[in-house]
Amino acid sequence: MQLHEAAEITEVLGQTQANKPLAEDWKLLAVTTATGNDDNKNLYVHYVLGKPAPESKGHYVDGDWVEDK
């Protein structure tokens, strides 16, 4: 899946946070790093995940899929 094909996108910090959505049919779109807010300015790995739209017609409202009428 590519970024433009995602119906919903989320960014999580670290592999532990990424594994749960990946097990729930989210797809890995990108891996990037960002500087943390800590005093050492450490780099942290961020995972960008996307969820495809269900086959039926509808849209997301606050993270929940709502069928079109």
Backbone hydrogen bonds, N-H to C=O, Kabsch-Sander energy under -0.5 kcal/mol:
donor,donor_aa,acceptor,acceptor_aa,energy
5,E,2,Q,-1.8
6,A,2,Q,-0.5
6,A,3,L,-1.3
7,A,51,K,-2.4
8,E,51,K,-1.3
10,T,49,L,-2.4
12,V,47,Y,-2.6
14,G,12,V,-0.6
14,G,45,V,-2.1
18,A,14,G,-1.3
19,N,15,Q,-2.0
20,K,16,T,-0.8
22,L,18,A,-1.8
23,A,19,N,-1.7
24,E,20,K,-0.7
24,E,21,P,-1.1
25,D,22,L,-0.9
26,W,21,P,-2.1
27,K,50,G,-3.4
29,L,27,K,-0.5
29,L,48,V,-3.2
30,A,48,V,-1.6
32,T,46,H,-2.7
34,A,44,Y,-2.0
36,G,42,N,-3.0
41,K,38,D,-1.1
44,Y,34,A,-2.7
46,H,32,T,-3.5
47,Y,12,V,-2.9
48,V,30,A,-2.9
49,L,10,T,-3.1
49,L,47,Y,-0.6
50,G,27,K,-2.8
51,K,8,E,-2.7
53,A,5,E,-0.5
59,H,66,V,-2.1
61,V,64,D,-2.9
64,D,61,V,-1.8
66,V,59,H,-2.9
68,D,57,K,-1.7
